[in-house]
Amino acid sequence: MTKGPDEARIAVVDEEHREDEIEQYVTKRYISSSEAAWRVLEFDIVARNPTVKMLTVHLPDQNSVFFKPGHANEAVNNAGSDLLDYFSRPLTEEFDRVSYLDFFENYNIHAKDPCLKTVQAVQMQNGKFLTRRMRGELVARLFWVAPNRGEQFFLRLLLSVYPCRSFADLLQIGGPNCTTFQEAAKFVGLADDAVEYERAMEEASTFLTGPRLRSFFVTLAVNGASVASLWNT
């Protein structure tokens, strides 16, 4: 195996020609044997700190269930989610005011008792065990939900702010006659028809790619948002 003969490239360009860094990276970079081996073995090339955990947001009885062929019943019986684990946290005052995000940033969940000497595990309502995070930083984030998803979108708004122990707790925020998460979000000022589309567009612009952002813009426009207002957001 050889690296081949030497190679030279000549190009005729305008005086005002701007350097194409992408083309230079593709045609002129040198990969040493050490870097090649590192990439072949799929070692980390960049540091990943802190760890980011994405938390699910789903409506009652609509959590995802994954199973192998022939094991559907077993998977359904053991179905769970991050949100259901949060609802199952211990019934003590310490956990009453812990929000969905704070819970996973400060605690670890174990399927079985980890039997650790340095920290005591507490059993949760669903049979799992909970320990306080002693090392390693973790940042929790909620999966993004588009406004056209209806109740799921308003549920995400409530979960990002208010601690709760069930879906019913979030509905109670909107008063005794509240029956939807949208009503609850509007009652506490998290949702306002006049500015909600603009807030959604601002949030989407921070992480969506160009094509997806344009598609989202069209989705909001056809669902009643002011096009001029969105365009200037």
Protein Blocks (a to p, Z undefined) as FASTA:
>chain_A
ZZbjaddddddddfklccdfklmmmmmpccdfklmmmmmnopafbdcdddddddddddeh
iaccdddehilmmmmmmgccfklmmmmpccbfklmmpcfklmmmmpccdfbdfhiakbcc
dddfkopacdddfehcaddddddddfklommmmmmmmmmmmgcfbfklmmmmnojkbcbf
klmmmmnopacfklmmmmmmmmmmmmpcfklmmmmmmmmmmnopafklmmmZZ
